[in-house]
Every structure is written in structure tokens, then in C-alpha cells.
Amino acid sequence: MATVKISGMRCGHCVGSVSKALSEIEGVSNVQVDLDKGQATYDEKQTVSKEVIKKAIADIGFEAE
């Protein structure tokens, strides 16, 4: 399971947006977004670059570390 820190999430809608964006990446599954911790965890069916993850998060207005 991989983890990515996300800043800028403030509500349940933000969580849903991040979850949807990550779930749409080929090879990513079982996305869990935790608003309180400011992070998302996910499984990789195949190797997915951290840059792809960060770009998907940035494209919807948040910042990934």
C-alpha cells in the first residue's frame, strides 16, 4: 500500500474529488482518503509513478508531497 500526503483538503467534497482522481489512474485501486491525516493510501496493481499521482492531485487543485 502506498501513501501520499495531500494539503488543501478541507471537507468531504475534497475527499471525494481526490478519491475519484486517484481511482481513475490506471493501476491504482483501493483508494482511501483521510481528511484528518491529510493523506491518501492506495494499492498499485502495477507500478505507478509518484509524479503521475502528484499530477492527478494537482490537476484538481490540491498539493501532494
N, C-alpha and C positions, 0 to 999 in steps of 0.2 A: 504494500500500500504506500502510495506517495502522498506527500503533504506539500501544500503551497500556502504561504502567508498572504493575506489579502487585506489591503487597507481601503477605507472608504465605504464599507458596507454599514448601513445604519438601520435597516428594517428587514422584515420578511420578504418584501418585494426584491430587495437587493440579493438576498439569499437565493430566491427563485431564479433571478437573472443569471447569477454565477453558476448555479447548478445546471441550468439549461445550456449555457455557453460551453461548459466543460463536457457535458454529456454528448454534445454534438460533434466533438472531436473524435475522429476515427481512432479506435484503440483504447478509448477511455470508457470505464464503466464504474458502477457502484459509487457515484459521486455523493459525498456527504459534506455539506457546508455548515460550519458552526459560526454563527454570528458573534457569540460571546468571546470565542477564542480568536476570531478574525482569520479563519483558515478554512481550507477545503482539503479533504482527503479523497483519493480515488484509486482505483485499480487500473493497471495497464494490461490490456490483452496483448499488446505489442509495445515496443519501446516508443515513447512519445517525448520529444524534445521539450525541455523546460521552457525554451523560447516560444514554442507553439502554445503552451499553457499560458504563459505570461501575455502573449499577444491576444489570445481569446479573452482574457480578463481585461486587458487594456482597451480592447475594442468596445467593451460595454461600459467603460468609464471608471474602472477601478484600477488599483495598482497592486501588482503581485511582486513579492520579494523572493 
